[in-house]
Amino acid sequence: MQKTKPNRKTGIRHMFVGTLPQVFASLTATISAINDGMHYGWSAPVIPILQSENTPIQITKSDENWLETIYLIGGIAGLPITIYLVDKIGRKNSTIVSSCTSLVSWILIALASNTTCLCVARFLSGIAGDMAFVATPMYVAEIADQKIRGLLSSMIYLMMLFGILVIYAIAPFTPFYVPSVVGSILLLIQLGSFTFMPKSPYYLLTKNKMDEARTALNRLRTTKDNEVELEEISRAVERQQKEKGRPQDLVLVKSNRKALIVMTVLNASQHFCGISVMLMNMHSILAAAGSVYLRDNTTALLFSAFMLSAATFSSFSVDKYGRKFLLIISSILTGICLLVLAIYFNLKVVGYDVRSVSWIPIVCVMTYAAVFKIGLGMVPIVISAELFSNKIKAMGMTIADAMYLIFGLLSIELYKTLSDSYGYHVPFYLFGGLSFVTTIFCVLIVPETKGKSLEEIQLLLKGKKAASGDEDNNVADI
């Protein structure tokens, strides 16, 4: 948004100069993502508790499957609600609605006496998660200075990973209702703070509320005179408002088409580079590999801790090194980890004694957690709010979120089919190969959005030279 000349000597301290109001607004907006992470990881530690003799609620094998999948089903069901709300009531209010929905789901889980109540709660949490992962990144991207937009946009995924770590750390060792209490307290803190944050100036200008947009921008900036930036935003919104914003414009308009292709491939790459498979089948993979060095709960905590550490590094690096660089490095290293796993399983299948090196799968899985999150696991959520024009952003980001869920289901089914039919090495060879294909796509197609305003990114996608004049940031025609 705010035009600042790139400074290659910029450090962490410089990034935060003049941006503290934006940082605080983003922090309060993304607290709900901790809850989304807790809901996302809920089934892994809680279902074994429900299977135990001392279970608070009796469940069947069918119930187990429903409790895992209905969260994703809720996310898909929430897509039309999200598209409607983010443009009707705004990004900020949609985030608040999401938090209220998540709060209801935690209350239902805490008070549940049967699996029906649990399934309803999980369904609502899926709707809340979908809404939050569209509305909140839009809000953050639209309030942020471009020098810190990458860091603030990645904050939502960082918070989600922290939520996964929280649920892994407390659910196995505390009474059944405790995670619900923790989640509810976090949401109440968010509702008590984020409610008073300014709305997105972009959104206010789309509703022709110039005075409110000026007030919001002044609250988000430490400078007193922001009229130049307000005029720039106003012109960008005016130009983008002329676009029709029809569903078919996602394909017919060149910039939207490029954005849709980039997000489709990156969302597919996240899953077909194995993240959902790893998260949901880590224990069975390590058991099949013969790795018995760590207990299940310890493995899950270490995996989530490695992801959180890498995501934190990525958040502070994405505005320094750029989105494209992190994607390329991440996809290469992810491919190497997956290929090493594939070779290990292949050697085991053909009869080699691999017991002396059974530590390799654990090292690969933990390394995978780190290198995946550096780029492939973080950058897509950052650029999803940057690539689509204002008129089509709600629809584009919601479709991208839907594709993320669909590709996740497809990758898991593909993994199960191949591993059951041919062995574990086959899906890992496939996922490793697709990681390197992703590298090629990132080199040739993905645009570099670092240091560009949202309007400059639109010009870049349209094939025009960005105002910053960076010759290396051109994106190939699609």
C-alpha positions, 0 to 999 in steps of 0.5 A: 500500500504505502510506497517505500523504496526498497532498502537492501540494508533493511533489518528487522528493526527497520521493518517495524518502524512506523508499523506498530499499529498494523502489527497490533491490528494483525496480532489481534486479528489472527488470534483466532487462527490459534483456535483454527490450529487447535481444531485442525489438530484436535482429532489426532490426540483426542480420538485415542482418548475417546477410544480408551476405556475411560472415554467421556463419550462412547464412539464407534469406528464410523464416528472416528471417521466422521470426526476427522472428515466433518471438519473439512466438510464444514470448510467446504460448506462454508465457502458460499457463506464466506464469499457473501460475508467478506464483501457484504459486512467486510473483512473485519466483521467476517473475522469476528463472525468466524471467532464467534462461530468457533467459540460456539463450537468449543462450548458444544465440545465441552458440553457434548454428551454424544457424538452427534454434538461433537460432529455439529461442533466440528462442522461449525469449526470447519465453517469458522476456519474457512471464513477466517482463512479468507477474511483475515488474510484479506484484512491483513494484506489491505492494512499493511505497509508493503515492507512488512506485508509478507510478515503480517500476512504469514502471521495467520499460518504461524498462529495456526501452527502454534494452535496445533502445538497447543492441542498436541501439548494439552489434550493428551494430558488434561481432562477432555474439556480443558482444550475447549476452555483454552480455546474459548479464553483465546477467542474472548481475548480476541473479541475483546481487542480486535473489535476496536481495531480499524476496518480495512481502508480498501474495503471502506473505499469500495463502499464509498466511505472516504472519511471512514477510510481516511480515519482508519488509515490514519489509525494504522499509520504513525505518520500524520499526513496520509493523503497521498497514500489514500489517493493511491488506494482510492485510484486503485480501488476505482480502477479495480471496481470497473472490473465486472467481478463475475465468476467467469472473470476469474478465467477471462481476465488475464490478471485473474487467470494468472492469479488463479493458476498460480494459486491452484498449482501452489495449493495442489503442490502443498498437498502433493508434496505430502503435507496432509499425508505426513500430518495424518499418517506420520505414526504409521509411516514411522512404524512401517519404517521400523523407527521406534526411537520416539513415542507417538506424542513426542513425535507429534510434538517435535513435528509441530515444533519443527514446523512452528520454528521454520514458519517463524523463520519464514515469516521474518524472511519473506519480506527480506528474501522474497516469496519466490526464493523461499518457494524454490529453496523449500520445494527443492529440499522437500523433494530431497527429503521425500526421495530419501524416504522413498529410497529407504522404503524401496530398499526395505521392500527389496530385502535390504536390512535397514535396521541399523539406519532406521533413524533415517525416516525420523530425521527425514520427517523432522527435516521435512517439517522444517523445509516444507514450512520455510516456503511451500507451507507459508508463502501460498497463504501470503500471496493469496491475498496479494494476487487477486484484484479487489473486485474478485478477491473474495471469490478468488481466495475462497475458491483457492481455499476450496481447492486447498481442501479438495487437493488435501482429500485427493492427496490422502486418497492417492497415498492410501491407494498407492501405498496399499497396492504397491508399497510406501516407496511409490507415493513418496517417489511420486511426491518427491518428483512433484516437488521438483516439478513445483520448483520449475513452476516457481522459477518460470511462473510465480511472480515476485510480489516482495516490495510491491503495492497491491496495485503494482502486483495487479499491473505485473499480472496484467503484463505491465511493468511494475512501478518499482522497476524491478526487472527480475520480477516479471511473470511469464505469460500464461 
